[in-house]
Amino acid sequence: MSRDKIILGENLSFSTDTDKTGINNNNVVVCAGSGSGKTMSIIEPRLINTFDSSLIVTLTKRRLVPKYKSLFEERGYEVQDLNFVNPKLSTVTYDPLKYVKSYSDINFLAQSIVLSDPRKRKESSSIDPYWDNAAISLLSAEIAYVMMSKEDRTFADVLKMHDNLNLREYGSSISTSYDSQFERMAEEDPGCFAVNCWNSFKSLPIKTASCVFGTLNTTIDNIFSPEMRKMISDKKKINFKSIAKKKTVLFITTSAVNPSLNCFVNMFYAQMFKQLFEFAESLPSGQLPIPVSVLCDDFATGSKVLNFPEYISILREKKISVTILLQSESQLESIYGTNDATTIINNCDTYVFMGGMDLVTASHISQRLNVPIEDVLYMPIGKEYVFRRGQKPVSTNRYNILKDKVYQRVTEKYNMLVSSGNESDRK
């Protein structure tokens, strides 16, 4: 029986066992303005009260990694550290190529990268999808070529291939630095996936091809820094199946001020949800051996997670849950569009509102509570509303983690670590 608990406020604690609680899923959306204490009120209580499930936790506050590492090790967890801000400090790496097993996986990965550009938003972008599709074809060709021609490959090999690609005008068509390689591949298998994708790109006029190539260059350069490329090649690769079979906490450190890292993290999430879902599908039970909870700080920043509105509606049946931290519903809508943002929120059986000045969010909360909007906009600091499916809304205070004995012990141990100078990765 699970001992895990979800603490959402003062005297407001829930089991993660949905059979016991009667709700449909453990997905939680938290709306609160910047600096409102989402980490101390929601994330840290969840860490303290996790004993049986695996966690994947995105953080912008690096200190939480050394602070909670020993606690999870005491509980029998494997602790993995994926640091996108300072890749040298990572104990594991995310290599997108590791999870490619089929042609559809290649296309999914190429889409995840191309569409991770924050300019490509479904309802707000005026970019013709033709350009995205052309870039996806080019990147798919490169990925497939590396998969078919190189052993022990990593995504760094794909990036190296792309770096060495040159275009030239050749009569009414284009020539490239890889024409001979793809011609040999076409002779061996004319209908192969790599050749088809390559021919789709090669058929473009030189000006169009140059624009597609330049746009893809910009996207790749924004996501894959030199440090990130080195990390992909040098570190131990994350195994999503292992996370679902053995108690694991994976800390992911990203930046609140570097949008390119958000693109990479969201690309990671796209593959992670896909891999976990497909692993659960492959098992007789249709569920993961160990539940996996994903805690997403600053979820709606930078770019969208590919297919997330579709995944969140079916994660529950695979024993996967998400906790999404937002500054406002408007923030979510700006990334996913109104319809998909509504789908995401509707598939979270728990909603916590901790205050904020966003009018769209405040309007929705006032309708849920049937109170004037000013009562929501000017609610006292420290108060919150909690909505749970099948229950009336609860007005309560934020959880005071400073009184939690486990938190006190963890914090005291961490402060001793800092004062002794042994916290080598504080930065």
LOTIMI-494725 format. One record per residue (C-alpha): residue number from 1; x, y negated, z negated; residue in one letter. Coordinates in steps of 0.05 Angstrom, whole numbers. Example, Ala and Ser with C-alpha at 12.3 -4.5 7.8 and 13.67 -1.06 7.14 Angstrom:
NODE num     xx     yy     zz residuo
NODE   1    246     90   -156       A
NODE   2    273     21   -143       S
END
This chain:
NODE num     xx     yy     zz residuo
NODE   1      0      0      0       M
NODE   2     27    -68     19       S
NODE   3     51   -114    -36       R
NODE   4     58   -173     11       D
NODE   5     18   -235     -5       K
NODE   6      0   -299     32       I
NODE   7      0   -359    -15       I
NODE   8    -35   -419     15       L
NODE   9    -47   -465    -45       G
NODE  10    -58   -470   -120       E
NODE  11    -93   -407   -144       N
NODE  12   -102   -386    -72       L
NODE  13    -67   -320    -58       S
NODE  14    -88   -266     -8       F
NODE  15    -65   -196      8       S
NODE  16    -39   -182     78       T
NODE  17    -82   -119     79       D
NODE  18   -139   -139    125       T
NODE  19   -179    -78    106       D
NODE  20   -179   -105     35       K
NODE  21   -192   -178     52       T
NODE  22   -243   -164    107       G
NODE  23   -217   -216    155       I
NODE  24   -198   -201    227       N
NODE  25   -125   -221    227       N
NODE  26    -69   -252    185       N
NODE  27    -55   -308    235       N
NODE  28    -48   -375    201       V
NODE  29    -46   -445    231       V
NODE  30    -21   -501    186       V
NODE  31    -31   -574    205       C
NODE  32      6   -627    166       A
NODE  33     44   -690    182       G
NODE  34    119   -693    183       S
NODE  35    150   -690    114       G
NODE  36     87   -664     81       S
NODE  37    120   -603     49       G
NODE  38     99   -547     97       K
NODE  39    164   -510     84       T
NODE  40    160   -511      8       M
NODE  41     85   -500      6       S
NODE  42     77   -447     60       I
NODE  43    142   -418     86       I
NODE  44    181   -407     21       E
NODE  45    122   -377    -17       P
NODE  46    115   -328     41       R
NODE  47    188   -309     37       L
NODE  48    184   -298    -38       I
NODE  49    122   -254    -31       N
NODE  50    145   -209     25       T
NODE  51    165   -138      5       F
NODE  52    141    -89     58       D
NODE  53    136   -122    126       S
NODE  54    190   -148    173       S
NODE  55    196   -223    184       L
NODE  56    219   -266    242       I
NODE  57    228   -336    215       V
NODE  58    244   -399    255       T
NODE  59    275   -454    213       L
NODE  60    302   -523    222       T
NODE  61    327   -523    150       K
NODE  62    390   -482    153       R
NODE  63    398   -479     77       R
NODE  64    341   -428     73       L
NODE  65    384   -374    105       V
NODE  66    439   -368     51       P
NODE  67    387   -385     -2       K
NODE  68    343   -324     12       Y
NODE  69    393   -275     42       K
NODE  70    410   -241    -24       S
NODE  71    337   -237    -45       L
NODE  72    319   -197     17       F
NODE  73    381   -153     11       E
NODE  74    359   -136    -60       E
NODE  75    292   -114    -31       R
NODE  76    326    -67     19       G
NODE  77    322   -111     80       Y
NODE  78    372   -119    136       E
NODE  79    383   -193    143       V
NODE  80    399   -219    213       Q
NODE  81    421   -290    228       D
NODE  82    410   -321    297       L
NODE  83    437   -392    297       N
NODE  84    421   -432    359       F
NODE  85    449   -496    329       V
NODE  86    517   -466    314       N
NODE  87    521   -400    352       P
NODE  88    589   -382    321       K
NODE  89    554   -371    254       L
NODE  90    505   -320    283       S
NODE  91    509   -247    262       T
NODE  92    466   -226    322       V
NODE  93    451   -253    390       T
NODE  94    392   -257    438       Y
NODE  95    410   -231    507       D
NODE  96    349   -238    552       P
NODE  97    376   -185    599       L
NODE  98    376   -131    545       K
NODE  99    300   -125    548       Y
NODE 100    293   -120    623       V
NODE 101    271    -50    642       K
NODE 102    229    -61    704       S
NODE 103    216   -108    762       Y
NODE 104    158   -139    725       S
NODE 105    206   -152    667       D
NODE 106    252   -189    715       I
NODE 107    195   -232    740       N
NODE 108    172   -245    668       F
NODE 109    241   -267    646       L
NODE 110    250   -312    707       A
NODE 111    182   -344    693       Q
NODE 112    199   -353    619       S
NODE 113    262   -392    638       I
NODE 114    234   -434    695       V
NODE 115    170   -451    658       L
NODE 116    207   -467    593       S
NODE 117    221   -536    622       D
NODE 118    177   -581    578       P
NODE 119    157   -621    640       R
NODE 120    118   -561    666       K
NODE 121     55   -566    624       R
NODE 122     -8   -536    651       K
NODE 123    -55   -594    646       E
NODE 124     -9   -655    643       S
NODE 125     41   -638    697       S
NODE 126     35   -661    769       S
NODE 127     90   -614    793       I
NODE 128     67   -570    851       D
NODE 129     71   -496    828       P
NODE 130    104   -481    895       Y
NODE 131    170   -508    868       W
NODE 132    165   -465    805       D
NODE 133    149   -403    846       N
NODE 134    209   -415    891       A
NODE 135    255   -424    831       A
NODE 136    227   -360    800       I
NODE 137    242   -322    865       S
NODE 138    314   -347    865       L
NODE 139    326   -331    792       L
NODE 140    292   -263    800       S
NODE 141    338   -247    858       A
NODE 142    399   -264    816       E
NODE 143    376   -224    756       I
NODE 144    358   -163    800       A
NODE 145    425   -167    836       Y
NODE 146    464   -166    771       V
NODE 147    421   -109    744       M
NODE 148    434    -67    807       M
NODE 149    507    -82    817       S
NODE 150    540    -87    749       K
NODE 151    545    -41    688       E
NODE 152    548    -68    617       D
NODE 153    518   -132    642       R
NODE 154    493   -190    600       T
NODE 155    454   -251    619       F
NODE 156    521   -288    620       A
NODE 157    534   -249    685       D
NODE 158    471   -278    715       V
NODE 159    491   -348    694       L
NODE 160    561   -338    724       K
NODE 161    530   -315    789       M
NODE 162    484   -376    791       H
NODE 163    543   -422    777       D
NODE 164    580   -394    838       N
NODE 165    521   -401    885       L
NODE 166    533   -452    940       N
NODE 167    484   -473    995       L
NODE 168    501   -497   1065       R
NODE 169    458   -515   1125       E
NODE 170    464   -464   1181       Y
NODE 171    425   -483   1243       G
NODE 172    351   -482   1225       S
NODE 173    363   -441   1161       S
NODE 174    412   -439   1103       I
NODE 175    473   -399   1087       S
NODE 176    498   -384   1017       T
NODE 177    559   -356    983       S
NODE 178    522   -291    969       Y
NODE 179    494   -275   1038       D
NODE 180    542   -218   1051       S
NODE 181    526   -184    984       Q
NODE 182    451   -186    996       F
NODE 183    461   -164   1068       E
NODE 184    497   -102   1044       R
NODE 185    442    -90    993       M
NODE 186    389    -97   1048       A
NODE 187    425    -45   1091       E
NODE 188    422      5   1035       E
NODE 189    350    -11   1014       D
NODE 190    315    -63   1059       P
NODE 191    253    -66   1015       G
NODE 192    286    -73    948       C
NODE 193    262   -125    898       F
NODE 194    326   -166    897       A
NODE 195    328   -172    973       V
NODE 196    254   -191    977       N
NODE 197    263   -246    925       C
NODE 198    326   -270    958       W
NODE 199    294   -273   1027       N
NODE 200    237   -315    998       S
NODE 201    288   -366    976       F
NODE 202    330   -361   1040       K
NODE 203    270   -376   1083       S
NODE 204    264   -446   1055       L
NODE 205    289   -507   1095       P
NODE 206    355   -533   1069       I
NODE 207    326   -595   1036       K
NODE 208    273   -555   1001       T
NODE 209    322   -501    980       A
NODE 210    370   -554    953       S
NODE 211    314   -585    912       C
NODE 212    294   -517    883       V
NODE 213    367   -500    869       F
NODE 214    379   -568    836       G
NODE 215    317   -562    792       T
NODE 216    336   -493    769       L
NODE 217    407   -517    754       N
NODE 218    379   -571    709       T
NODE 219    335   -522    672       T
NODE 220    391   -471    662       I
NODE 221    441   -524    640       D
NODE 222    391   -551    589       N
NODE 223    379   -482    559       I
NODE 224    445   -446    564       F
NODE 225    501   -487    533       S
NODE 226    573   -461    536       P
NODE 227    567   -440    463       E
NODE 228    502   -403    478       M
NODE 229    535   -367    536       R
NODE 230    592   -344    493       K
NODE 231    545   -320    438       M
NODE 232    506   -278    489       I
NODE 233    570   -242    508       S
NODE 234    604   -234    440       D
NODE 235    552   -218    387       K
NODE 236    511   -156    369       K
NODE 237    446   -155    407       K
NODE 238    378   -160    372       I
NODE 239    337    -96    376       N
NODE 240    262   -112    370       F
NODE 241    244    -38    362       K
NODE 242    291    -34    302       S
NODE 243    257    -95    270       I
NODE 244    190    -58    276       A
NODE 245    218      7    247       K
NODE 246    263    -18    191       K
NODE 247    250    -73    141       K
NODE 248    285   -133    172       T
NODE 249    285   -208    165       V
NODE 250    311   -246    225       L
NODE 251    326   -319    211       F
NODE 252    328   -364    272       I
NODE 253    359   -432    262       T
NODE 254    339   -485    312       T
NODE 255    341   -561    314       S
NODE 256    287   -613    303       A
NODE 257    324   -662    349       V
NODE 258    349   -618    406       N
NODE 259    291   -601    454       P
NODE 260    334   -554    496       S
NODE 261    340   -507    437       L
NODE 262    264   -504    431       N
NODE 263    262   -481    503       C
NODE 264    309   -424    487       F
NODE 265    271   -405    423       V
NODE 266    205   -404    460       N
NODE 267    235   -362    515       M
NODE 268    259   -315    459       F
NODE 269    188   -313    431       Y
NODE 270    158   -296    499       A
NODE 271    202   -235    506       Q
NODE 272    196   -216    432       M
NODE 273    119   -213    434       F
NODE 274    121   -174    499       K
NODE 275    172   -124    472       Q
NODE 276    137   -113    406       L
NODE 277     70   -105    439       F
NODE 278     96    -55    490       E
NODE 279    132    -16    436       F
NODE 280     68    -11    396       A
NODE 281     31     11    459       E
NODE 282     81     67    470       S
NODE 283     66     98    401       L
NODE 284      8    147    389       P
NODE 285    -22    101    336       S
NODE 286    -18     40    381       G
NODE 287     12      2    322       Q
NODE 288     81    -17    298       L
NODE 289    110     28    244       P
NODE 290    123    -34    201       I
NODE 291     81    -97    206       P
NODE 292    118   -157    235       V
NODE 293    101   -227    213       S
NODE 294    127   -286    254       V
NODE 295    134   -353    219       L
NODE 296    140   -410    269       C
NODE 297    163   -477    242       D
NODE 298    151   -536    289       D
NODE 299    116   -489    337       F
NODE 300     89   -541    386       A
NODE 301    154   -577    402       T
NODE 302    194   -575    466       G
NODE 303    159   -523    509       S
NODE 304    106   -469    511       K
NODE 305    113   -395    497       V
NODE 306     94   -359    561       L
NODE 307     28   -321    555       N
NODE 308     21   -338    481       F
NODE 309    -54   -355    484       P
NODE 310    -65   -285    513       E
NODE 311    -19   -250    463       Y
NODE 312    -47   -282    400       I
NODE 313   -116   -252    415       S
NODE 314    -89   -181    414       I
NODE 315    -30   -183    365       L
NODE 316    -73   -161    307       R
NODE 317    -86    -91    334       E
NODE 318    -10    -80    339       K
NODE 319      4   -102    266       K
NODE 320     35   -168    288       I
NODE 321     15   -235    257       S
NODE 322     38   -307    266       V
NODE 323     40   -367    221       T
NODE 324     42   -431    263       I
NODE 325     64   -497    232       L
NODE 326     40   -559    269       L
NODE 327     41   -633    257       Q
NODE 328    -27   -640    290       S
NODE 329    -75   -606    338       E
NODE 330    -59   -660    389       S
NODE 331     13   -636    388       Q
NODE 332    -10   -566    406       L
NODE 333    -56   -592    461       E
NODE 334      0   -633    492       S
NODE 335     40   -568    503       I
NODE 336    -14   -517    519       Y
NODE 337    -72   -559    544       G
NODE 338   -139   -565    510       T
NODE 339   -168   -497    528       N
NODE 340   -107   -456    509       D
NODE 341    -96   -497    445       A
NODE 342   -168   -481    425       T
NODE 343   -157   -407    441       T
NODE 344    -95   -406    396       I
NODE 345   -131   -439    337       I
NODE 346   -193   -396    346       N
NODE 347   -150   -334    339       N
NODE 348   -124   -355    271       C
NODE 349   -171   -331    217       D
NODE 350   -138   -379    168       T
NODE 351   -129   -454    177       Y
NODE 352    -94   -499    127       V
NODE 353    -99   -575    133       F
NODE 354    -50   -612     89       M
NODE 355    -65   -682    112       G
NODE 356    -44   -727    169       G
NODE 357    -64   -788    210       M
NODE 358    -79   -754    276       D
NODE 359   -150   -774    296       L
NODE 360   -164   -712    337       V
NODE 361   -145   -665    280       T
NODE 362   -181   -708    228       A
NODE 363   -244   -708    271       S
NODE 364   -244   -632    276       H
NODE 365   -233   -624    202       I
NODE 366   -289   -673    185       S
NODE 367   -337   -633    229       Q
NODE 368   -316   -568    195       R
NODE 369   -327   -599    126       L
NODE 370   -387   -641    147       N
NODE 371   -357   -703    114       V
NODE 372   -340   -772    142       P
NODE 373   -274   -775    180       I
NODE 374   -246   -827    132       E
NODE 375   -251   -775     76       D
NODE 376   -203   -733    116       V
NODE 377   -156   -788    139       L
NODE 378   -148   -816     68       Y
NODE 379   -147   -752     28       M
NODE 380    -99   -755    -31       P
NODE 381    -28   -733    -21       I
NODE 382    -19   -663    -49       G
NODE 383    -90   -641    -32       K
NODE 384   -107   -592     23       E
NODE 385   -166   -557     55       Y
NODE 386   -163   -482     69       V
NODE 387   -211   -449    118       F
NODE 388   -217   -373    119       R
NODE 389   -261   -334    165       R
NODE 390   -326   -314    131       G
NODE 391   -315   -360     72       Q
NODE 392   -333   -431     54       K
NODE 393   -276   -482     58       P
NODE 394   -234   -491     -5       V
NODE 395   -207   -557    -29       S
NODE 396   -145   -546    -72       T
NODE 397    -75   -571    -87       N
NODE 398    -13   -549    -51       R
NODE 399     24   -492    -82       Y
NODE 400     74   -517   -133       N
NODE 401    132   -471   -117       I
NODE 402    176   -506   -169       L
NODE 403    138   -466   -223       K
NODE 404    149   -399   -188       D
NODE 405    198   -357   -229       K
NODE 406    226   -321   -167       V
NODE 407    237   -388   -134       Y
NODE 408    272   -414   -196       Q
NODE 409    318   -354   -197       R
NODE 410    334   -359   -123       V
NODE 411    346   -434   -127       T
NODE 412    391   -427   -188       E
NODE 413    433   -374   -153       K
NODE 414    436   -416    -90       Y
NODE 415    458   -478   -128       N
NODE 416    514   -438   -160       M
NODE 417    535   -414    -91       L
NODE 418    538   -486    -66       V
NODE 419    575   -512   -127       S
NODE 420    627   -457   -121       S
NODE 421    641   -475    -49       G
NODE 422    623   -405    -23       N
NODE 423    566   -426     22       E
NODE 424    608   -426     84       S
NODE 425    550   -440    132       D
NODE 426    516   -498     97       R
NODE 427    525   -539    160       K
END
